[in-house]
Amino acid sequence: MITKLNNNSTYYWLLFIVIFFNSFISYENITFDLYFNHLYSDYAQFFKTLDFNFLKYPNSTFPLWGYGLLHLPGQNILFNLIFQQLFTFINLIILDNFIKKYKLFSSLHLFRLIILLSSSWFLFHTQMWPKSIASNILLLGIIFLMDYLKCKKINFLIYSAICFGILHNFRSDYLYLSFIIFIILFLWEDRQILKKLRASYFIIIQLFFMVPWMIFTFNQVGKPLLTSTNSGHVLFIGLGQLPDNIWKITPNDRDSLKTKLLTDEFGQKYDSIDYVAWNGFKEDKFLKKTFVKLVKDNPKEWFKKCLFATRLLILDPFYVGNVGNFQKNKISNIKEIREIESLFYSFKFKEVFKILNKTEWLLSLKELFQLSFTIYTKIFGIFVFLNFIIVTILSIVSLISRKIFYSEIEILLILIILYQISISVFAFHMPVYNSSIYIIYVFVSYLLFQKYLSIKQ
């Protein structure tokens, strides 16, 4: 059966079925009531009219407006779901063709099987949020970039830059990564200055796509911005991911210390205003400065926080979906499930088993399937993440013994993963952030294994 996956039509049909299945089991829990969709609806009205009166917050620079484009036809769950999953399907076929084009793998069937089993990736694209579109645009941009590194045709670099430029209108996370990639491309180019300047296309085109947002933010706050203004908030509450930390910060959007600091600084009653108003330009700037001061004053505590975030990353690396409507706590025994999850992250496995034994489980057959599928998704995600870590370490050992280096593509992809890991460890870990590059984890692990560790190498 596995060897049949070498057949293109078989794989594409199975891929379609798997995407449909993951969408079907999630469909009843998909909603526009989460992830700031009311603000994207405001953006959609603004796009139609260019009337700033449609924006609820006159000085808002959060969130980025890209997902508002999908709200132009109205809030239609089925339309958005089909669009997002169709993009996912096409992207995986493009990646598959890229692998075949350059014969990167000696055999495709096992890689294709891993993709089909990757429910985390397909569940990730069932939610009504900009993360789905952004992650697919990112993946497409990376594929074009790899194509450029393989053949050095300038059109692929331009296509990649366009993808990254569009991406930055959906998510701020990868803007700094773009500058890092630009520097690497500049260093990798031939010594001729004209060829080195080709790398500048990559960043100039991206900045061109950010001009509308810069004009918009200049109108809002009197300063052109390249990003959204919630990074200070993320950095601050990220300190709260360390349990019982010295700062007494909690990893909650409405953290009490953050509320007090903002109120003392700006005089507004932040505990009584909408959360979106907490992420204005001045609040963001203040929270960034506060974060730096707290870290400087307590570097050891921040180091402990980073170690704990690393633990969270290993135990909960990727998104597990909302099959059981966990976001609204609509599944039976949710209290016990949440407690088990918290104890699991703290390595308190004895307490986990105690709760499992003493709990009167009231799960229906449907809920039992939903919980089981979620657990499977989490376990498979942990396997993918640990596999990447192990394969990368072993490949480095192999490289050292052979006195050779990673290829340009391998360096690029590992750099992208390390960039994402750094955000989880040093800023704030959420599985959904790391899930944006889930396919890159799978691709790199398989590539390194086949090239440096397989007996067929």
N, C-alpha and C positions, 0 to 999 in steps of 0.2 A: 504493500500500500504506500509506504513512504517513498519508494523509488518512483512511483507514478507521479509524484510531485514535480519531477523533472519535465513533465508535459505541461506546456504553458496553459492550454485551455483548462486542464484539470485544476491547476493551481488558481487560476483566475476565478473559476466558478466556486471553488471552495472558499476563496477570499471573500467573494460576494456573499456567500451563505453565512460565513462567520460574522461579517459586518452586520448583516440583517439580523442575525440571532442576538448579538449584543445590543443592537438598537431596540429590538422587540422587547427584551426582558427589562429594559430601562424606561421604555416609553411612558408608562403610567406615572413615573416619578419625574418626568422632565417638566420644567416650569420656567416661566419668565419672571417669577417672583424673587429670584436670587441673582447675585452677581451684578448688581447695579444696572439691570436692564431698563429700569425706569429712566435712568440718565441717558442711556443709549437711544431711547425713544425720543428724548428731548433733542439729542444731537440730530436724529433723523429729521425732525421738524425744522431744525435750524438749517440743515443741508437743503431742504426743499425751499426755504424762504429767505435764508440768510438774515433772519430776524432774531436778534439776541434775546428778545423777550421770551422766546420759547425755553430758554435756559433757566432752570430754577435757581441756580446759584450764579449771580452776575460776575463774580470774580473766580469762578471755578476753573482750575487747571488739572482736575482729576475727575474721572479717569480719562485716558486717551480715547479719542473719538472714533477709532476705526470700526468698531463693531456696530456703530450707528448706521453704517451703510447697509447692513443686513436687516435693519429695522425699517428701511424705506418702504418695503411692501406691507409693513405692519407686522405685528407679533404673531407669526404663524409657525408653530412648533414643528409641524411636519415639513414645511418648506426648508426651514433652517437645518433640521436634522438631515434631510436628503442632501442639501448643499454641502454640509460639513462632512458627511460620510462619503459622498461622491468624490470630494477633494481628497479624502484619505485613500480611497480605492485607487484613484488615478495616480496619486503620488507613489504608492507602493509599486504600481506597475512601472512607473518611470524609473524608480530605484532598481527594480528587477532588470529592466532593459539596460540600465547603466552597467550593472554587474556583468551582464552577458556581453555587452559591447566591448568591454576591456578584459573579459575573461578573468575577473578578480578571484572567483572561487573555482576550485576544481570540480565541485559538485554543488548544486543548488538545493537539492531536496531537503536536507536537514535545516538549512537556513530558512527555507520556505515554511517548514513545519513549525519552527520556533515563532515565526511571524503569525501563523494561524493560531497558535496557542496563546498569543499575547493579548489577552482580554483587556489588560490595562490600557493598551493603546486605543482599542476600539471603544471602550467605555468612556475614555477621555473625550472622545468626539461626540458623545451623546448629549452633553450639557450645553445649555444656551449661554455661552461665554466666549469672549474673544480669544481665550487660550487655544481653542481648537483651530481656528483659522490661522492664528499666529504661528502655532507649531508646525502646521503644514506648509505655510509660506517659508518658514525657517528651513524646513527639510528640503524644500524645492531649491531654495537659495544655496544650500550646502551642496546639493547634487550638481547644480550648475558650476559651482566653485571647484568641485572635484574634477568635473569635465574640463574646466579651464586648465587645471594643473596637469591633466593628462595630455591634452593636445595643444595647449597654449594659444587657442583661438580666442581673440579678443571678444567676440560676440558672447561667449559663455560667461566671461567676467562681467559684461554689461548686464546680461540676464540675471546673474546672481546679485549684482548691485541693486537692480530694480526690485527684486524680491525682498532684499534687506530693507530697502527704502520704504516699501509698502508695510513690511513687518513693524517698523518703528512707529507707525501710526496705530498699531494695535497693542504693542507691548514696549515698555521702556527697557526691559531687561538686557537686551542684546546690543544696545547702542555702543557701549564701551567695548564689547567684544568685536564690533566692526572696526574700531580703531586699532585694536590689537592685530586683527587679521590684515588690515592695511599695512601696518608696519612690517609684518612677516612677509607679505607679498612683495613689498618694496625691497626687502633684503634678499629675497629669493631671486628676483629678476636679474637678468644679465647686467654687467657693469655699465653698459651703455646707458647714458642718462635718459635718452628718449624711451628706451624700453622700461627703465625703472619708473618713468613718469606714467606709464600705462596703469600702474597700480593705483594711481590717484583717481582713475575713473571709478574705482570701487567705492571710494568715500564721497567723491563729489556728487555722483548720481544719488546716493543715499540722502545727502544733505538737501539736494533739490526736492526730494519727495517730502522733506520735513518743513519746507517753506510755508505751506498753508497753515500748519500747526503753529509755527513760529509767529505768523501774522495774527493768528487767533489769540495766542497767549499774550502777545504784545497788547492787543486790544483789551484783554482781561486784566492784566497786572502791570502793564507798562514796560514789560521786558520780554523779548523773544526767548522762548524755552524750547529745548530739544526733547524734553522728557515730560512725563507726568510728575506730579508733586506729592507722591506718597512714599518716597524712599526713606525720608526721615522717620516717618511713622513705622515703617517696616524694620528699620535698624533699631529703633527704640524698643519696640515690643519683642524684637528678637532676643534681647537681653533677658527677657522674662521666660525664655524656654528652659533656662536652668532652674530646676525646682529649688525653692528656698534660697534664692539668690540674695546677695547682700544689698541689692538696690530695692528689694521688695517690689519688683516689677512683675507683672503677669503677662503671658502671651495673648492678651485679649485686646481687641480694637479699642475698647473703652476702658483701658487700664486706669485705675484710680490715680496713680502717681502722675501719669501722663496728663490726665484731666486737670489735676491740681497745678502742674507746671505751666500748662497752656493758659489756664485761667489767671494764674498769678502774673504771667508775662503780658497777656493781651487784654485782660479785663473782661473777657466774655465768659458766659456761663456754659462751658462746653458740655457739661453733663445734661444740658437741656436743649441742645441744638443738634441737628442732623449730623451724623458721622462724616458725611462728605465735606462739610464745612470745616472739619478738623484738618483737612489735607490741602489747605490753601498754600500759596507761595511763601508767605511769611511764617506759617506754622512749620512747613517743611524745612525751611532754613534754620529755624530755631531748634527743632528736634535733632537735626544733623549735628549741630554744635553741641547740644546736650549729650548726644550719644558719644561723641569724641571725648568730651570731658569725663563722662562716667567711666569709659574704658581706660583713659589715662590715669584716673584716680585709683582704679582697681584692675590692673592688667591681669593679675592672677585669677580673679573671678571671671574675667572675660575668657581667659584660656580654658577654665573649667566649663564655661558655657559652650565653647567651641567643641570640646570633647563630648559633651552631652549631645550637641547637635549632630556630631558624627555618628553617635549611637542611634539617634533618631533616623538618620539617613540610611543606615544599614538595615534597621528593623522595619522601616516604612519608606522605602525608596520611591515608590510610584503610586499614582492614583488607583484606587480600587473601585471606583464607580459609585453609583447611588442606586443600586438595584433594589435594595431594601428600604429606600427612603430614609437613610440614616441622618441626612441633613436636617430633617424635620422630626427626627426621633419617632417615626411612625411604625417601628417594628417592635414586636413584643420583646420583653426582657432587655430593653435598650439600656436600662441603668446598669445591669450586670455586665452587658457587653462593653459599655464604656469603661467600667471599672477594670475589667479584664485587660482591655487594651492599654490602659494607663499602667497597670502593674507589669504588663509584658514589656513595655518600653523601659521600665525601671529594673528589669531583670529579676523581679520578684515572682519567680515561677511557682514556688510553693503556695503562695497566696492565690495564684491563678487556679491551681488545681483544687484548692479549698472551695473557691467560689463555684467552680464547675460542678463539684460534688454536692454542695448544699443547696444549689439553686433549683427551684421548681421551674423547669423550662416549659414555657407556654407557646412555643413557636408552632405555627400551623405548617402544613406540608409546603405551602408556597413560601413561607418565611424561612423554613429550613433550607429550601433550595437557594433562596436569595443569600442567606448567610453563608452557606457552603460555597457558593460561587464566589462570594466576596473573599472568603478565606483562601480559596484556590488562587484567585487573582493576586492576593498579597504574597502568598508563598512563591508563586512563579516569578513575581517581581523581585523578591529577595534573591531568588536563584539567578536571575539575569544580572542584578547588580553585583553580587558576589563573584559571579563568573567573570564579569569584566575586570574586577580587581585582581583576581587570581591569574587570569590569562595575561593581563598587562604586566604584572610582576614577573611571571615566568618568561614572557617574551623579552623583557628587558635583560634578564639573566642570559637568555639565548643570544641576544644582540651583543652583550659584553664579551661572551665567550668567542663569538665569531668576529668581533671587532668591526661591526657594521652598525648602521644607523637606521632608524625608521625612515620610511619614504615621506615625501611632502604631504601626501594625503593622510597618512597615519598620524603625523605630527599635528596636522590641522584638526582632525577629528578628536584626538586625545586632548588637545588644547580646549576645544569646545566643551568637552565633558568636564575637564578640570575647572573651567570657568563656571559652569553650572554648579558643580560641587562646592566651589568657593562661596557662592551665594548662599547655599544651604548651611554651610558651616559657619561662615563669618558674619552673615546677616540674619537670615531667617529661613528655617527649613519648613517647606510645605511640599508634600509629595507631588502636588499638581505642577509646581515649578519644574521639578526634575523630570516629570513625565513629558515635558515639551520636547525632550531629546531622547525619548525612550528608544526609538528606532536606531538612533546613533549608537547607543549602548550595544544593541544587538548586532549591528553591522560591524562595529569595531572589534567586538569580541570574536566574532566569526572570522573576520579578516586576519586578525593577529594569530589566531589559533591555526588556521590553515597555512599561513605563510611561515610561521616560526616554530610551531609546536607539533603539528600533525606529522604522522609517520609518512604521509604522502608528499611532504614538502620537497 
